[in-house]
Amino acid sequence: MAIPKDPYMLVSYVNTQLRDFYSSLDDLCKDLELEKKELEEKLGAADFHYSLEKNQFI
């Protein structure tokens, strides 16, 4: 699955997926075959961090 490379497009895509289809980041990564650490590092570089309580990157 191709996901956006731009971190701002990526955070929008991931948050929409989390909101609409997944109850956790682990579920999203497993289902979409993404490396959780890589995703968190890429979004972290743009100052987005995953909130477990909100189930989104903020």
N, C-alpha and C positions, 0 to 999 in steps of 0.2 A: 504494500500500500504506500502510495506516495503522499507524504505529508508536507505542509509548507516548510520552506527552509528559512524564510524570514521570521525572526523571533516574535514579532508583533502579530503576524498572521498565524503563526504557530500557536501562540497563547490563546488567540481567539478560537481557533479550531479545537484545541484540546479542551478548553473550558466548555465549549458547546457540547462536545462529546461527553464530557463528565456530567454536565447538567442533564442531557437528554437520554443517555444510555448506560452510564457506568456509576456504580456506587463508590468506587475507589480508583485511585491512580493505578494501583496494582492490577485491577481488573482490566482497565483500559490498555495498559502496556501488554498484558498477557494476550488479550484478544487481538490487538493490532500488531503484535509481534514487534514491540518497541523495547529498547533498552531503557529502563526507568532511570538509571544513573545518567545516561547520556542526555535524555530529555530534560532532567532536572538541571544538569550542568548548562545546557544550551539556554534554557529559559532563565536560569540563575544569572548567566552572563548579561542578560538584559534586565536584571533586577526583579524578576518574577520568581516567587517562591510558593511552593505548594502548601496550602492550608488544609490539613486533615479535617478540621471542624467544618470548613466551608466546602470541601471537596472541589477546590478550584485553585488556580494559580492567581496570586494577587501581587 
